[in-house]
Amino acid sequence: MRDKLLTALQSGLPAEATLTDPDVTSSYAHDMASFSAAGAPAVVVLPRTTEEVQHVMRTATAYRVPVVPQGARTGLSGGANATDGCIVLSLAKMDRILEIDPVERIAVVEPGVVNAVLSRAVGEQGLYYPPDPSSWETCTIGGNIGTGAGGLCCVKYGVTAEYVLGLEVVLADGRLLTTGRRTAKGVAGYDLTRLFVGSEGTLGVVVKAVLALRPAPPRQLALAAEFPSAAAAGDAVCRIMASGHAPSLLELMDGTTVRAVNKMARMGLPESTDALLLAAFDTPDPAADLAAVGALCTAAGATDVVPAQDAAESELLLQARRLALPALELVSTATMIDDVCVPRSRIAEMLDGVAGIARKYDLVIGVCAHAGDGNTHPVVCFDAHDPDESRRARESFDDIMALGLELGGTITGEHGVGLLKKEWLARELGPTGVELQRQVKAVFDPQGLLNPGKLF
C-alpha cells in the first residue's frame, strides 16, 4: 500500500518534493506542544504549486490516506502532529509574496510566507500587517490562518481573522475553492473565509491568501508600571480600557516571569514587584498618552511608573516581554504553555488562581498575558524526566483550563485546540455545538482525511 501511494504521489511531483527517509520524516512528526501524541508519517510532501497540492489531495482521496497540513510547526497545541501512515503536507516551500497593492492595501501571499518577512516587505512600502505572534520570525501565514493567531498588538489592531479577506483552498478531493474578496467591502453569501480561519487544517489546505494591510503607524513609545499585586495590575488594565485609550500594546508579566527574565538576561527588572504592566502607544503624541496611562496606573496602586524617553528605551522594555517564554523555558527541562482568554475585568482573578494552582501542585508556573484583551499564557515548568512532576504538570494544566471557563473565558485565544485541548473544546461548546461542527467538517471532508483527530 505504501509503495503504491508513493508511486502515485511521485507521478505528479518533482523528485525532490517527497521525503521518505524515516530519520527525516520523523522531524516533521510534531509541533512544539507538550503532552501531544505524534505518529510516524508515511511520507512528507513539499509542494511548490497549487497544482501539486491538488495532486496530493486527489491521491490521498483515491487511497484514503489521511493528510496533515503543516507550516513551520511552531504551534503549541499539537495541531500539526502527524498520525501513523499519514501524508504530511508541508507548505513551507510555497513561500512567495505574489503581490503588494498600496492602493487597495492588500497583500497576496502563499501559505509558507514567514510572518516577519511579509511584515518587512509591506513596511518598505509604508504599509503594516499587524498580526505579530511571538514566533513571527519563524511562523508562517498559513499556520497563522490555521490557528487564528494573535500577537502583542491585538489590543488595538485585532487578530489574524480580521486581516484575511480571501483565500484559495484545496479541498479534500482536490477541488480548488476561492472564497472572499479583494475589495474593501463584500457580503456575498456565507462567510466561508472566516470558517477556514482557525480551522487548523481540518477543512481544506490554504494555498493563497488575500490579506488586508494598514498604513504604517508611527514608532511606538512604551512605559513599565510595577504593582504590588495582581489585583492592582488588573485594576489598572480596567481603568486604561474604560478610559477610552487605545494602546498599541498592553502586556502583563507576573513576578515569577519577571524573576525568570532577570535571571536569563540580567535586565534589572524589579524583582520585588508582583506584576509588571507594559503599555505602548503609536499615536501622534504617545508621550501624552503614556502620561495619562501612567496616572491611571498610579491611581490603581502602582509603586513605580517608568516611561521610556525614546524608541530605543521602548524597545528595551518590550524586549523583557519577548523574553518571557525563553526565560521560563530555562526554569526546568520542559514547559507546557497554556492559552486561556478571560474577560479583562477578571484577569487578576486568573493570575491569582494560577498562583494557587502552582502552590497546589508544587510547581513553578509563570504567567505572561496580553492584558489588553484578557489573553493569558500560564507557563507550567516541570521536569520531563520526573514522572510524578510530569503528572502534576498535566493536572495543573487541566485546573487552569477549568479556571478559565469558570471565569467566563475560553480555552484558547490564539493557539488553537489541536490535540491538547480536545476534551476542553467539547466542554466549552457543549454537545450541540460539537455535533454541528462535526457536520460542517463532513461537508468539506466527507472521508475525514484532513488532519484527523484534531479539534474533536
Beta strands, then each sheet from edge to edge (+ up, - down):
strand 1: 18-19
strand 2: 43-45
strand 3: 67-70
strand 4: 87-90
strand 5: 97-101
strand 6: 106-109
strand 7: 127-128
strand 8: 164-170
strand 9: 176-180
strand 10: 205-212
strand 11: 214-215
strand 12: 221-227
strand 13: 249-254
strand 14: 275-281
strand 15: 304-307
strand 16: 334-337
strand 17: 340-341
strand 18: 364-370
strand 19: 375-382
sheet 1: 1+ 2- 4- 3-
sheet 2: 5+ 6- 10+ 8- 9+
sheet 3: 7+ 11-
sheet 4: 15+ 12- 14+ 13- 18+ 19- 16+
sheet 5: 15+ 12- 14+ 13- 18+ 19- 17+
end
